[in-house]
Amino acid sequence: MAPSSPIQYRMMRYPDGAGLNGVWKRTMDPVPVLAEGDVRLRMSHISVDPGMRGWITPKRSYMPPVKPGEVMRAFGVGEVVESRAEGIAAGDWMTGFTGVQSEAALSARSLRRIDTRFASPRDYLSGLGMTGYTAYFGLLDVGQPARGETVVVSAAAGAVGSIVAQIARIRGCTVVGIAGGERKRRFLLDDLKVHEALDYRASPIAEQLAVAAPNGIDVYFDNVGGETLDAALGLINRHGRIVVCGGISQYGDMDAVRGPSNYLQLIAQSARMQGFTMRDYIDRIPEAFMALAQWRASGEILFREHVVRGIERFPEAFDMLFSGANEGKLLIEV
Ligand SMILES: NC(=O)c1ccc[n+]([C@@H]2O[C@H](COP(=O)([O-])OP(=O)(O)OC[C@H]3O[C@@H](n4cnc5c(N)ncnc54)[C@H](OP(=O)(O)O)[C@@H]3O)[C@@H](O)[C@H]2O)c1
């Protein structure tokens, strides 16, 4: 059987008021010939992240936007099928910014080799990859939760949120998770073992939070922004910490992002609100990796993954993040 042609998803124009129409284009271009130092990867899994929405917004950010016509930026994991890089051989596995494509020719120096005897390739995009590290450093370093404190997490059934909720529980905090829908609420209670789980779609979140966190909030890990952030600010305790990890409720229109109207509570409570990205913690990745791997091995933490099969479903998978159709880390199995 002839090998199938490579598939790429390219970003053709920046989204505007018309949404994502015409943003993605599927191409079937041949993989470039390898230069010295390059490897060719056959992709196994591609990570689908809300951060991609920022990467296709031409605004100042922590990395330059994808340019129209380029293969869409994405984390991925794949097997080396050809190598012109010293020390890397066919059969090795690598991860990094591989793009939304079924095969990739990249400089080996831009990638990291992974050990697939230790964990499955997709783990390196999920709990043992950037998702896990973001949860680990965002909660523990930025949020600094102490035993007995109340930690509230939004998008708690998602990739980062589900790990944050579990680390907070392991650290002896009272954990309140917020997610959309009864199914996700049950997942938070039954599988992640949080203390309280709220469905923000069921009734006003400020009212629900006031009941679920009667002693106020010490750490709010924010993945969504908007109304939920305002509700958490309204209950923040003295010297409380708000970790600004993401604001997905605002990503639909990046030109009209709504800021928090309740921010004066930060003054009243001498509270702190701080953003971060993983860029701040690159040197400490081994620490997060070891901690997450140990918690997983001891059964204290689970990595929930939502796998969509087929790279052709990339546009649909991307939309799932915004409709809330994913439970856990959203991945494409190529
Ligand atoms: N700072 C960093 O370095 C960093 C790194 C990774 C991710 N992030 C951010 O962290 C957040 C979570 O990312 P993730 O990869 O873990 O994604 P995720 O939580 O697995 O997926 C996104 C979830 O957001 C929720 N959502 C979508 N629209 C919403 C809205 N309008 N209001 C409230 N919730 C909404 C949905 O869950 P429901 O069904 O519960 O609504 C959806 O499942 C994102 O904001 C992302 O940008 C930041």
Ligand as a Chemical Component Dictionary entry (heavy atoms), coordinates in Angstrom:
data_LIG
# 
_chem_comp.id                   LIG 
_chem_comp.type                 NON-POLYMER 
_chem_comp.pdbx_formal_charge   0 
_chem_comp.three_letter_code    LIG 
# 
loop_
_chem_comp_atom.comp_id 
_chem_comp_atom.atom_id 
_chem_comp_atom.alt_atom_id 
_chem_comp_atom.type_symbol 
_chem_comp_atom.charge 
_chem_comp_atom.model_Cartn_x 
_chem_comp_atom.model_Cartn_y 
_chem_comp_atom.model_Cartn_z 
_chem_comp_atom.pdbx_ordinal 
LIG N1  N1  N 0  -0.527  30.502 31.575 1  
LIG C1  C1  C 0  -0.153  29.401 30.955 2  
LIG O1  O1  O 0  1.033   29.106 30.809 3  
LIG C2  C2  C 0  -1.211  28.486 30.424 4  
LIG C3  C3  C 0  -0.883  27.198 29.956 5  
LIG C4  C4  C 0  -1.915  26.336 29.542 6  
LIG C5  C5  C 0  -3.233  26.789 29.580 7  
LIG N2  N2  N 1  -3.495  28.057 30.009 8  
LIG C6  C6  C 0  -4.879  28.529 30.098 9  
LIG O2  O2  O 0  -5.553  27.697 31.011 10 
LIG C7  C7  C 0  -6.933  27.603 30.667 11 
LIG C8  C8  C 0  -7.321  26.137 30.574 12 
LIG O3  O3  O 0  -6.581  25.547 29.503 13 
LIG P1  P1  P 0  -6.663  23.975 29.249 14 
LIG O4  O4  O 0  -5.646  23.634 28.234 15 
LIG O5  O5  O -1 -6.650  23.298 30.550 16 
LIG O6  O6  O 0  -8.090  23.841 28.556 17 
LIG P2  P2  P 0  -9.350  22.989 29.081 18 
LIG O7  O7  O 0  -9.714  23.518 30.424 19 
LIG O8  O8  O 0  -9.072  21.555 28.936 20 
LIG O9  O9  O 0  -10.474 23.365 28.035 21 
LIG C9  C9  C 0  -11.096 24.591 28.049 22 
LIG C10 C10 C 0  -12.342 24.558 28.954 23 
LIG O10 O10 O 0  -12.708 25.892 29.233 24 
LIG C11 C11 C 0  -14.074 25.916 29.554 25 
LIG N3  N3  N 0  -14.723 27.076 28.913 26 
LIG C12 C12 C 0  -14.815 27.310 27.577 27 
LIG N4  N4  N 0  -15.481 28.462 27.378 28 
LIG C13 C13 C 0  -15.809 28.941 28.605 29 
LIG C14 C14 C 0  -16.505 30.107 29.052 30 
LIG N5  N5  N 0  -17.006 31.009 28.184 31 
LIG N6  N6  N 0  -16.672 30.283 30.385 32 
LIG C15 C15 C 0  -16.171 29.390 31.266 33 
LIG N7  N7  N 0  -15.506 28.261 30.903 34 
LIG C16 C16 C 0  -15.323 28.068 29.583 35 
LIG C17 C17 C 0  -14.696 24.619 29.044 36 
LIG O11 O11 O 0  -15.062 23.844 30.165 37 
LIG P3  P3  P 0  -16.548 23.966 30.835 38 
LIG O12 O12 O 0  -17.361 22.890 30.206 39 
LIG O13 O13 O 0  -16.264 23.765 32.268 40 
LIG O14 O14 O 0  -17.056 25.327 30.493 41 
LIG C18 C18 C 0  -13.567 23.945 28.296 42 
LIG O15 O15 O 0  -13.602 22.552 28.417 43 
LIG C19 C19 C 0  -7.105  28.371 29.386 44 
LIG O16 O16 O 0  -7.570  29.659 29.688 45 
LIG C20 C20 C 0  -5.695  28.441 28.825 46 
LIG O17 O17 O 0  -5.512  29.543 27.989 47 
LIG C21 C21 C 0  -2.517  28.894 30.422 48 
# 
loop_
_chem_comp_bond.comp_id 
_chem_comp_bond.atom_id_1 
_chem_comp_bond.atom_id_2 
_chem_comp_bond.value_order 
_chem_comp_bond.pdbx_ordinal 
LIG N1  C1  SING 1  
LIG C1  O1  DOUB 2  
LIG C1  C2  SING 3  
LIG C2  C3  SING 4  
LIG C2  C21 DOUB 5  
LIG C3  C4  DOUB 6  
LIG C4  C5  SING 7  
LIG C5  N2  DOUB 8  
LIG N2  C6  SING 9  
LIG N2  C21 SING 10 
LIG C6  O2  SING 11 
LIG C6  C20 SING 12 
LIG O2  C7  SING 13 
LIG C7  C8  SING 14 
LIG C7  C19 SING 15 
LIG C8  O3  SING 16 
LIG O3  P1  SING 17 
LIG P1  O4  DOUB 18 
LIG P1  O5  SING 19 
LIG P1  O6  SING 20 
LIG O6  P2  SING 21 
LIG P2  O7  DOUB 22 
LIG P2  O8  SING 23 
LIG P2  O9  SING 24 
LIG O9  C9  SING 25 
LIG C9  C10 SING 26 
LIG C10 O10 SING 27 
LIG C10 C18 SING 28 
LIG O10 C11 SING 29 
LIG C11 N3  SING 30 
LIG C11 C17 SING 31 
LIG N3  C12 SING 32 
LIG N3  C16 SING 33 
LIG C12 N4  DOUB 34 
LIG N4  C13 SING 35 
LIG C13 C14 SING 36 
LIG C13 C16 DOUB 37 
LIG C14 N5  SING 38 
LIG C14 N6  DOUB 39 
LIG N6  C15 SING 40 
LIG C15 N7  DOUB 41 
LIG N7  C16 SING 42 
LIG C17 O11 SING 43 
LIG C17 C18 SING 44 
LIG O11 P3  SING 45 
LIG P3  O12 DOUB 46 
LIG P3  O13 SING 47 
LIG P3  O14 SING 48 
LIG C18 O15 SING 49 
LIG C19 O16 SING 50 
LIG C19 C20 SING 51 
LIG C20 O17 SING 52 
# 
